[in-house]
Amino acid sequence: MTTTMKPITPPVLPDQEELIKRLLSDTPLLADTQDHLVQVVNVLETYGIVLDAYSKNLVDQGEKQLLNPFPIFRFFHEGLTPKRLWDHLLGDRINFEYAEYCQKAMFWHGTGGLDAYLDSEPFQDVCQRIIQRKAQRDPLLALTNKLYPGFAPESIRSLTTIYCLGLFWRVMSDLFVDLARRYAIKEVTCVNDVVHHIRDGLVAAAANPITYEVDVAGEKIWVLPPEAGLTFLVDVAVPYVEAVFFRGMPFLGTVSYNAQARQISPDISDFKYGALYADPIPSMGAGIPPSLCMKDMFRHLPEELGRWYDDHGRGQVDVHVQICVSFQKSMFCVTNGAIAGTMPHALDTTNADEQAANRAYAEAWSGRLMGCQRGALL
């Protein structure tokens, strides 16, 4: 007697119309399964703990490292002690280099309202005011500013981005840790609840002002004054999603930087190296910034997620790769929440023009998502 085996049908990746449908019907991009819920909530909890450290460090840099030519102790925001220095040298620490990678991506791609303000005349004027005041007591700065007049303003611009990213991550850290709290008391029971939690948190913080004041030789100077009108969601959060989730930067060792090889687009707006596009790389090499983030999250891995990894993949052997996969899934939820929170109109609107505007917005985002790792959504 022979038994006819039915062929296994591979899962079908969501096409663009399906992505649009999900965005407009309040259906999560990530498949709403219990396995996904366990991964997403727990990996966001550990990420929230890591972001707490990242945020505190970046804000501290913004407050203390202004025009410091040699910021070699910038990672010691908790204070420099022999033990902390020794642990740092041994690698027993949070890897703030990943935070700097994200900052460089935002700084380099330069999208959104924050970057527009950094190009404005008021910002250039305040840069010159800071430089002239600080140069009175810093002969090295006075000399370098005379020889290279664009260097110091660019340094202030970079530090401003560092500080703003610290403010952004402060909100996200609290949001992710609170998500874990709500999951523990059964207020969050599905992936769509996760998306709603992120959406509501982003909307609640949307109008939070983004300001930045520094102390220069005893004088308080506004780098980003309140009258600049910069706010959390539009001017920092959305540019972060654009720069880090979508564009990113090519990692050394994974593609050739040789111009003749043409492996990297000369147009950075075409970059597709962000978190939503990335293949999980098991190298854990120091040149791969996300590997550093995975190591940081592994240090704070919740017990439930650790047990889940024991029964999936190759257990603890490839746990860093599994964290990377779960992290990517969670970033789809964050992107989902950001899109939902910035939708032009309510999803249940009956106005035809508003429905058309929502669909156009969903189409634009779905076009970007088509190039992402849609397999992660299954």
C-alpha positions, 0 to 999 in steps of 0.5 A: 500500500502506498501513501501519496504525500501532499506537497508542502506549499511554501507560505506566500509573502504578502504583496503590496496590495496585502500590505496596503490592506493591513495598514488600512484595516488595523491588521498588524504587518507581523502575523498575529501569532503567540510565538511572535507575541512572545518574541516581540514583547520580550525582545522589546523589553530587553531593548528598552533596558539597553535603550535606557543606557544608550539614552542616558549616555547620549544625553550626557554627551550632549551636555558635556562633550561640546567641542571636545576634540578628544572625547575618549571618556564619553562612554563613562556617563556614570563616572570613571572608576578603575573598575569601570575602565577595566571592564570597558577594556575587557568588553564587559559593558554596554556597547555604545558604539551601536548608539553612535552608529544609529546617530551617524545614520541619522546625521548622514542621511539628514531627513526631516525637520531636525535636519532642516533646522540644522541648515537654517541661518539661526542655527548657523548663527548660534554655532558661531556664537558658541565657537567664538565664546569657547575659543576665548579659552581654547586656543586649539579651537581658535586655531582649528576654526581659523584653518577649517571654519566648517569643522566646529559647526559640523561638530556642533551639528553632530552633537545636536543629533546625538542629544536629540537621539538620546531624547528619542530613545528616552521615550522609546525605552519607557514605552518598551518597558511599559509594554512588558509590564502590560504584557505581564498583567495580561493587558497585552495579549496579541501582536495587534495590542503591541502595535496599538501600544506603540502607536498610542505611545508615539501619538502621546509623545508626538508634540513633546518639544525637542529643545537643546541648551548648552553651558558655554563658559558659564553662559546658557545658550539655546542650540535648539530653542523652543521657538524652533518648534521642533517636536518629537514625532515628526522631527526626530522619530520619523527621521529615525525610522527613515535613517535606521529602519530603512536606509541604514549604512552598508557594513564593512566586510559585507559589501565592497566599498570599491567604486568600480565594484558598484555594490553601493549606490552613489545615491544614499536615498536608494540605500536599503541597509536598514533594520527592515532589510537586513539579513541576520548575520551570524558573524558577530564581528566587531565591524557589524554594529547590530552584532553589538546591539544583540550582545547588549540585549543578550545581557538582559534577556528575559527568562521567557524569551531565553526558554523560547530560544532553547526550543527553537533554532539551534538553542543557545548556539545561535542565540544572537542570530535568533535575537536578531530575527526577533528584533527585526520582527519587533522593528516591523511592529514599531514601524507599523505603530509609527505609520498608524500614528501618522496616518492622515485621518482616522481609519474608520472615516467615511469621508471619501477624500480622507479615505483616498488620502489614507490609501495614498499614505498606505501605498507610499509606505507599502512601496517601501516595505516591498523591498524589506524582509517580508518573510519576517512577517510570516 
